[in-house]
């Protein structure tokens, strides 16, 4: 399901999804709108349009409880996994090693990050 839905989510729609993922529960559009108005300055009509698109795309479920509440139908982890694989596939021709090499070359990883990764790979190798 994620492979089918994830590419359809625009950057603006992803902002809506992040609010819902952080909330961990269904939210009414007013709460989504208030958050996005504070952080992005978006008007109510913009937020309603984005939420409506996500419902139409099958990424959000809409439930009537006096007012409509919205729940994500994909998890943030599932979306992030898809996005990572998509990035590796599109930009690095399927090579995760090339992605990591690019991060190291561009100073995208700190010494602390590298130490944590070394520890992670050591623990994974012991499994």
C-alpha positions in Angstrom: 0.0 0.0 0.0 2.8 2.5 0.9 4.5 1.9 -2.5 1.3 3.0 -4.2 0.4 5.9 -1.9 3.7 7.5 -1.0 4.7 8.9 -4.4 1.4 10.7 -4.5 2.1 12.8 -1.4 3.3 16.3 -2.2 5.7 18.2 0.1 2.8 20.3 1.4 0.6 17.3 2.0 3.5 15.7 3.9 3.3 18.6 6.3 -0.3 17.7 7.1 0.7 14.0 7.5 3.5 15.0 9.9 1.1 16.8 12.2 -1.2 13.8 12.3 1.7 11.4 12.9 3.0 13.5 15.8 -0.5 13.7 17.3 -0.8 9.9 17.3 -4.5 10.2 17.2 -7.3 11.5 14.9 -7.5 15.3 14.6 -10.2 17.6 13.4 -9.2 19.9 10.5 -9.3 22.9 12.9 -6.4 21.6 14.9 -4.4 20.7 11.8 -5.2 24.2 10.4 -4.1 26.0 13.6 -0.8 24.2 13.7 -0.1 24.9 10.1 -1.1 28.5 10.4 1.3 29.0 13.2 4.2 27.1 11.6 3.6 27.9 7.9 1.2 30.8 7.8 -1.2 28.8 5.6 -4.8 29.9 5.2 -7.7 27.6 6.2 -8.7 27.0 2.6 -5.2 25.8 1.8 -5.2 23.3 4.7 -8.7 22.1 3.8 -7.7 21.5 0.2 -4.6 19.5 1.3 -6.6 17.4 3.7 -9.3 16.8 1.1 -6.6 15.7 -1.4 -5.1 13.3 1.1 -8.6 11.8 1.7 -9.2 11.4 -2.0 -5.8 9.8 -2.5 -6.7 7.2 0.2 -3.9 8.4 2.6 -6.2 9.8 5.3 -9.4 8.3 6.7 -12.2 10.8 7.4 -14.6 10.0 10.2 -17.6 12.1 11.3 -17.8 12.7 15.1 -19.9 15.9 15.1 -17.1 17.3 12.9 -14.7 15.4 10.7 -11.7 13.8 12.2 -8.7 12.6 10.1 -6.5 9.6 10.7 -3.4 8.6 8.6 -3.7 5.3 6.8 0.1 4.9 6.5 2.6 5.2 9.3 5.5 7.7 9.3 8.0 4.8 9.5 6.4 3.1 6.5 6.5 6.4 4.6 10.1 7.1 5.6 11.2 3.6 4.6 9.6 4.1 1.2 11.1 7.6 0.8 14.6 6.3 1.7 14.3 3.4 -0.8 13.0 5.7 -3.4 15.9 8.2 -2.9 18.5 5.4 -3.1 16.8 4.0 -6.2 16.4 7.3 -8.1 19.5 9.2 -7.1 22.0 6.5 -6.2 21.0 3.8 -8.7 20.0 1.4 -6.0 23.3 1.7 -4.0 22.9 2.5 -0.3 26.7 2.5 -0.1 26.8 5.4 -2.6 24.3 7.3 -0.4 26.4 6.9 2.7 29.6 7.7 0.8 28.0 11.0 -0.4 27.0 11.8 3.1 30.5 11.3 4.4 32.1 13.2 1.5 29.7 16.2 2.0 30.3 16.3 5.7 26.7 15.3 6.2 27.8 13.0 9.0 29.5 14.1 12.1 32.2 12.1 13.9 29.5 11.2 16.5 27.2 10.0 13.7 30.0 7.8 12.3 30.7 6.4 15.7 27.1 5.6 16.2 26.9 3.9 12.8 30.0 1.8 13.5 28.4 0.6 16.8 25.2 -0.1 15.0 26.9 -2.2 12.3 29.0 -4.0 14.9 25.8 -5.0 16.8 24.0 -6.0 13.6 27.0 -8.2 12.7 26.8 -10.0 16.0 23.2 -11.1 15.4 
